[in-house]
C-alpha cells in the first residue's frame, strides 16, 4: 500500500485522545493533509462544537471498554493511540491508562480488521526503567510489538507548545518568583520538541509505510540540561534570577506528602526519578522518514511563549 492519502474513502483514521494537547494538533494536521478523521470521545455533546470546527467525526467510546470500541473502529483503516497521563488520579493509574488501555485498543483494532496502528509512547521508555511511568509505557510497547499489526511507535521527549503544561508552567514560575526553583542539581539533559513537530511525525507515519515496525525518538535537534533550560527561559523574558536547588532527597519527602494531600501535586516521586536521568535521543531517523524540520528550542518558543 502507498500510505493513507484519500479524503473521501471512509473514516480513514480513528484517533484516541484526540481532544488532548497532542491530539488536537494531530487532528488539525491530519485534516490539513486531507485525511478524514474520526475521534473517540466519551461525551459527544461536550465536544460537538470542536468536532464541527475541525471537521472531525465524533464517535462515543471508551479505551477501557472493548465493547464500546467496536462501532468506533468500524470502517477505519488506521488507529492512532495517543491516550496517556503524567500524573495518576484515583483509578487512572499508569498501569490502567498506559498498559491496559493499549491492550484494549490493540485488541479492538485487530477485531475490527484494522491493520495500521500508530502508538504514542515516551522517550526514555525501556525494559529496565526506574519510573513506573516508563515501565508501563514499555509494557504497552511490548504488547504493540507482539500484536501482529503494522505498527509504528513514537517516543517524544518533553512536548511544548501553546497551552502545554510543562514549559509554559515553568515560564510562569520563573516570572513570578524571585528565584528559580530547580529539583535536584539540574544537570540531567532533556531534548524538548514542539507539539507541531510531534503531530507532523504522527501524520507522517500514517503516510509512510516504511515506518512500519519501527520505533522513533521524537526530540529536538539539541540536548541541554534543566539548568540550561531555565537559563533559556530567563533570557527569553529578559530576566536574571538566582537558582535555588532542592535536593532530591528532600523533594522526595515533599512529593510523598503532596501525593497524599493534593489532587494535582506540582511534582511526584515518579517524576523525580525521571528528572534525575538524561532524557535524550536521536532525532535524525524521524526527521528523515517524516520530513521533519527541526527548529531550535529558542526559535519555537518565540512563536508562542507569552512575554
DAHU-V254638 format. One record per pair of residues at least 24 apart in sequence whose ideal C-beta (glycine too) atoms are under 8 Angstrom apart, sorted by sequence separation. I is the first residue (numbers start at 0). J is the second residue. D is the distance in whole Angstrom. If there is no record, write none. Layout:
i: <I & I>
j: <J & J>
d: <D & D>
//
This chain:
i: <11 & 12 & 13 & 14 & 15 & 30 & 80 & 247 & 10 & 11 & 12 & 13 & 14 & 30 & 80 & 118 & 166 & 192 & 9 & 10 & 13 & 23 & 27 & 78 & 165 & 192 & 193 & 6 & 8 & 10 & 26 & 116 & 191 & 192 & 247 & 5 & 6 & 7 & 18 & 190 & 191 & 247 & 4 & 6 & 26 & 39 & 190 & 4 & 23 & 78 & 116 & 124 & 3 & 18 & 123 & 163 & 190 & 39 & 63 & 116 & 118 & 120 & 122 & 157 & 159 & 190 & 115 & 116 & 117 & 118 & 120 & 121 & 122 & 156 & 157 & 158 & 159 & 160 & 161 & 189 & 190 & 37 & 114 & 115 & 116 & 117 & 118 & 119 & 120 & 121 & 122 & 156 & 157 & 158 & 159 & 160 & 188 & 189 & 68 & 72 & 78 & 97 & 113 & 114 & 116 & 118 & 156 & 157 & 158 & 159 & 160 & 188 & 189 & 63 & 68 & 71 & 72 & 75 & 77 & 80 & 83 & 117 & 119 & 156 & 158 & 188 & 189 & 63 & 76 & 77 & 78 & 80 & 82 & 94 & 98 & 102 & 105 & 109 & 155 & 187 & 191 & 17 & 37 & 62 & 65 & 69 & 72 & 73 & 75 & 76 & 77 & 78 & 79 & 80 & 81 & 83 & 93 & 97 & 101 & 105 & 109 & 186 & 187 & 64 & 68 & 72 & 76 & 77 & 78 & 80 & 93 & 96 & 97 & 109 & 158 & 185 & 186 & 189 & 63 & 77 & 79 & 98 & 102 & 108 & 185 & 186 & 62 & 65 & 69 & 72 & 93 & 94 & 97 & 98 & 101 & 105 & 185 & 62 & 65 & 69 & 93 & 97 & 101 & 155 & 183 & 68 & 105 & 182 & 94 & 98 & 153 & 181 & 185 & 13 & 65 & 181 & 10 & 15 & 85 & 153 & 153 & 181 & 225 & 179 & 153 & 83 & 151 & 25 & 179 & 222 & 25 & 173 & 185 & 222 & 13 & 13 & 22 & 149 & 151 & 169 & 173 & 185 & 21 & 151 & 154 & 156 & 169 & 173 & 184 & 150 & 151 & 152 & 153 & 154 & 156 & 179 & 181 & 183 & 218 & 13 & 19 & 149 & 150 & 151 & 152 & 153 & 154 & 155 & 156 & 170 & 174 & 178 & 179 & 180 & 181 & 182 & 183 & 218 & 220 & 235 & 12 & 15 & 19 & 149 & 151 & 152 & 154 & 155 & 156 & 169 & 173 & 177 & 178 & 179 & 180 & 181 & 182 & 183 & 217 & 218 & 219 & 10 & 11 & 12 & 13 & 14 & 15 & 16 & 17 & 151 & 153 & 174 & 176 & 178 & 179 & 181 & 183 & 216 & 218 & 9 & 10 & 11 & 12 & 13 & 14 & 15 & 16 & 170 & 173 & 178 & 180 & 182 & 216 & 217 & 231 & 235 & 9 & 10 & 11 & 12 & 13 & 15 & 16 & 166 & 170 & 216 & 231 & 235 & 9 & 12 & 14 & 15 & 16 & 173 & 183 & 8 & 122 & 182 & 216 & 217 & 232 & 215 & 216 & 231 & 235 & 215 & 236 & 213 & 235 & 3 & 215 & 220 & 223 & 3 & 140 & 215 & 219 & 220 & 221 & 213 & 220 & 221 & 219 & 219 & 210 & 85 & 209 & 210 & 207 & 119 & 207 & 117 & 182 & 15 & 200 & 203 & 204 & 203 & 117 & 187 & 203 & 117 & 183 & 187 & 189 & 190 & 203 & 15 & 182 & 187 & 188 & 189 & 190 & 200 & 115 & 187 & 188 & 189 & 190 & 192 & 199 & 183 & 187 & 188 & 200 & 182 & 183 & 190 & 199 & 120 & 122 & 122 & 196 & 115 & 122 & 196 & 196 & 21 & 196 & 13 & 193 & 16 & 191 & 193 & 3 & 81 & 157 & 79 & 156 & 156 & 156 & 79 & 154 & 77 & 153 & 21 & 166 & 170 & 170 & 24 & 21 & 132 & 167 & 20 & 131 & 132 & 166 & 167 & 130 & 160 & 20 & 130 & 133 & 159 & 132 & 159 & 20 & 130 & 161 & 20 & 129 & 130 & 160 & 20 & 129 & 123 & 123 & 123 & 122 & 122 & 122 & 28 & 34 & 24 & 28 & 32 & 24 & 27 & 28 & 34 & 25 & 29 & 21 & 24 & 25 & 28 & 29 & 20 & 24 & 28 & 32 & 88 & 21 & 25 & 29 & 93 & 21 & 25 & 86 & 86 & 87 & 86 & 86 & 85 & 12 & 3 & 4 & 2 & 3 & 2 & 2 & 2 & 1 & 0>
j: <35 & 36 & 37 & 38 & 39 & 54 & 104 & 271 & 35 & 36 & 37 & 38 & 39 & 55 & 105 & 143 & 191 & 217 & 35 & 36 & 39 & 49 & 53 & 104 & 191 & 218 & 219 & 33 & 35 & 37 & 53 & 143 & 218 & 219 & 274 & 33 & 34 & 35 & 46 & 218 & 219 & 275 & 33 & 35 & 55 & 68 & 219 & 34 & 53 & 108 & 146 & 154 & 34 & 49 & 154 & 194 & 221 & 71 & 95 & 148 & 150 & 152 & 154 & 189 & 191 & 222 & 148 & 149 & 150 & 151 & 153 & 154 & 155 & 189 & 190 & 191 & 192 & 193 & 194 & 222 & 223 & 71 & 148 & 149 & 150 & 151 & 152 & 153 & 154 & 155 & 156 & 190 & 191 & 192 & 193 & 194 & 222 & 223 & 103 & 107 & 113 & 132 & 148 & 149 & 151 & 153 & 191 & 192 & 193 & 194 & 195 & 223 & 224 & 99 & 104 & 107 & 108 & 111 & 113 & 116 & 119 & 153 & 155 & 192 & 194 & 224 & 225 & 100 & 113 & 114 & 115 & 117 & 119 & 131 & 135 & 139 & 142 & 146 & 192 & 224 & 228 & 55 & 75 & 100 & 103 & 107 & 110 & 111 & 113 & 114 & 115 & 116 & 117 & 118 & 119 & 121 & 131 & 135 & 139 & 143 & 147 & 224 & 225 & 103 & 107 & 111 & 115 & 116 & 117 & 119 & 132 & 135 & 136 & 148 & 197 & 224 & 225 & 228 & 103 & 117 & 119 & 138 & 142 & 148 & 225 & 226 & 103 & 106 & 110 & 113 & 134 & 135 & 138 & 139 & 142 & 146 & 226 & 104 & 107 & 111 & 135 & 139 & 143 & 197 & 225 & 111 & 148 & 225 & 138 & 142 & 197 & 225 & 229 & 58 & 110 & 226 & 56 & 62 & 132 & 200 & 201 & 229 & 274 & 229 & 204 & 136 & 204 & 79 & 233 & 277 & 81 & 229 & 242 & 279 & 71 & 72 & 81 & 208 & 210 & 228 & 232 & 244 & 81 & 211 & 214 & 216 & 229 & 233 & 244 & 211 & 212 & 213 & 214 & 215 & 217 & 240 & 242 & 244 & 279 & 75 & 81 & 211 & 212 & 213 & 214 & 215 & 216 & 217 & 218 & 232 & 236 & 240 & 241 & 242 & 243 & 244 & 245 & 280 & 282 & 297 & 75 & 78 & 82 & 212 & 214 & 215 & 217 & 218 & 219 & 232 & 236 & 240 & 241 & 242 & 243 & 244 & 245 & 246 & 280 & 281 & 282 & 74 & 75 & 76 & 77 & 78 & 79 & 80 & 81 & 215 & 217 & 238 & 240 & 242 & 243 & 245 & 247 & 280 & 282 & 74 & 75 & 76 & 77 & 78 & 79 & 80 & 81 & 235 & 238 & 243 & 245 & 247 & 281 & 282 & 296 & 300 & 75 & 76 & 77 & 78 & 79 & 81 & 82 & 232 & 236 & 282 & 297 & 301 & 76 & 79 & 81 & 82 & 83 & 240 & 250 & 76 & 190 & 250 & 284 & 285 & 300 & 284 & 285 & 300 & 304 & 285 & 306 & 284 & 306 & 76 & 288 & 293 & 296 & 77 & 214 & 289 & 293 & 294 & 295 & 288 & 295 & 296 & 295 & 296 & 288 & 164 & 288 & 289 & 288 & 201 & 289 & 201 & 266 & 100 & 285 & 288 & 289 & 289 & 204 & 274 & 290 & 205 & 271 & 275 & 277 & 278 & 291 & 104 & 271 & 276 & 277 & 278 & 279 & 289 & 205 & 277 & 278 & 279 & 280 & 282 & 289 & 274 & 278 & 279 & 291 & 274 & 275 & 282 & 291 & 214 & 216 & 217 & 291 & 211 & 218 & 292 & 293 & 119 & 294 & 113 & 294 & 119 & 296 & 299 & 115 & 201 & 278 & 201 & 278 & 279 & 280 & 205 & 280 & 205 & 285 & 155 & 300 & 304 & 305 & 160 & 158 & 269 & 304 & 158 & 269 & 270 & 304 & 305 & 269 & 299 & 160 & 270 & 273 & 299 & 273 & 300 & 162 & 272 & 303 & 163 & 272 & 273 & 303 & 164 & 276 & 273 & 276 & 278 & 278 & 279 & 280 & 195 & 202 & 194 & 198 & 202 & 195 & 198 & 199 & 205 & 197 & 201 & 194 & 197 & 198 & 201 & 202 & 194 & 198 & 202 & 206 & 262 & 197 & 201 & 205 & 269 & 198 & 202 & 263 & 264 & 267 & 267 & 270 & 270 & 205 & 205 & 206 & 205 & 206 & 206 & 207 & 208 & 208 & 208>
d: <5 & 6 & 5 & 5 & 5 & 6 & 5 & 6 & 6 & 8 & 7 & 8 & 7 & 7 & 8 & 5 & 7 & 5 & 7 & 7 & 6 & 8 & 7 & 7 & 8 & 5 & 8 & 5 & 8 & 4 & 6 & 7 & 7 & 5 & 8 & 8 & 7 & 7 & 6 & 4 & 5 & 6 & 7 & 6 & 6 & 7 & 5 & 8 & 8 & 5 & 7 & 6 & 6 & 7 & 8 & 7 & 7 & 5 & 7 & 4 & 6 & 5 & 5 & 6 & 5 & 5 & 7 & 7 & 7 & 7 & 7 & 6 & 6 & 6 & 8 & 7 & 8 & 5 & 8 & 7 & 8 & 7 & 6 & 5 & 5 & 5 & 5 & 6 & 5 & 7 & 4 & 5 & 4 & 6 & 6 & 3 & 5 & 7 & 7 & 6 & 6 & 8 & 8 & 5 & 8 & 7 & 6 & 7 & 7 & 7 & 6 & 6 & 8 & 7 & 7 & 8 & 6 & 7 & 7 & 7 & 6 & 7 & 7 & 5 & 5 & 5 & 7 & 6 & 7 & 8 & 7 & 7 & 8 & 8 & 5 & 8 & 6 & 7 & 6 & 7 & 8 & 7 & 6 & 4 & 5 & 7 & 8 & 6 & 6 & 8 & 4 & 5 & 5 & 5 & 5 & 7 & 5 & 4 & 4 & 6 & 7 & 5 & 6 & 7 & 4 & 4 & 6 & 7 & 7 & 6 & 6 & 8 & 5 & 7 & 6 & 6 & 7 & 7 & 6 & 7 & 8 & 4 & 5 & 7 & 4 & 7 & 6 & 6 & 7 & 6 & 8 & 5 & 7 & 5 & 6 & 5 & 4 & 6 & 5 & 7 & 4 & 5 & 7 & 5 & 8 & 8 & 7 & 8 & 8 & 7 & 7 & 6 & 7 & 8 & 8 & 7 & 6 & 5 & 7 & 6 & 7 & 7 & 7 & 5 & 7 & 8 & 4 & 7 & 7 & 8 & 7 & 7 & 7 & 4 & 6 & 6 & 5 & 8 & 5 & 7 & 6 & 6 & 6 & 6 & 7 & 8 & 7 & 6 & 6 & 7 & 8 & 7 & 8 & 7 & 7 & 5 & 5 & 7 & 7 & 4 & 7 & 5 & 7 & 6 & 4 & 5 & 5 & 4 & 4 & 5 & 6 & 6 & 7 & 8 & 7 & 8 & 7 & 5 & 6 & 7 & 7 & 7 & 8 & 7 & 8 & 7 & 6 & 7 & 7 & 6 & 7 & 7 & 5 & 5 & 6 & 5 & 6 & 7 & 8 & 8 & 7 & 5 & 7 & 7 & 7 & 8 & 7 & 7 & 7 & 7 & 5 & 7 & 8 & 7 & 7 & 7 & 5 & 3 & 5 & 5 & 5 & 5 & 5 & 5 & 5 & 5 & 3 & 8 & 7 & 5 & 7 & 7 & 5 & 7 & 7 & 6 & 8 & 8 & 6 & 7 & 7 & 6 & 4 & 8 & 7 & 6 & 6 & 7 & 7 & 6 & 7 & 5 & 7 & 7 & 7 & 8 & 7 & 5 & 7 & 6 & 8 & 6 & 7 & 8 & 6 & 4 & 7 & 8 & 8 & 6 & 7 & 4 & 8 & 6 & 7 & 8 & 6 & 8 & 7 & 8 & 6 & 7 & 7 & 6 & 5 & 8 & 6 & 7 & 6 & 8 & 7 & 6 & 7 & 8 & 5 & 7 & 7 & 3 & 5 & 6 & 7 & 6 & 8 & 6 & 8 & 7 & 7 & 6 & 7 & 6 & 4 & 5 & 5 & 5 & 7 & 5 & 7 & 7 & 6 & 8 & 6 & 6 & 7 & 5 & 6 & 5 & 6 & 7 & 6 & 8 & 6 & 7 & 6 & 8 & 6 & 8 & 7 & 7 & 8 & 8 & 7 & 8 & 6 & 5 & 7 & 8 & 7 & 6 & 6 & 8 & 7 & 7 & 7 & 6 & 8 & 8 & 7 & 6 & 8 & 7 & 6 & 5 & 7 & 7 & 5 & 8 & 7 & 8 & 5 & 8 & 7 & 8 & 7 & 7 & 7 & 7 & 6 & 4 & 5 & 6 & 5 & 5 & 6 & 7 & 7 & 7 & 7 & 5 & 6 & 8 & 5 & 8 & 7 & 5 & 5 & 6 & 6 & 7 & 6 & 7 & 8 & 8 & 6 & 7 & 4 & 8 & 5 & 6 & 4 & 5 & 7 & 7 & 6 & 5 & 8 & 8 & 7 & 7 & 7 & 7 & 8 & 6 & 8 & 7 & 6 & 5 & 7 & 7 & 6 & 4 & 6 & 6 & 7 & 6>
//
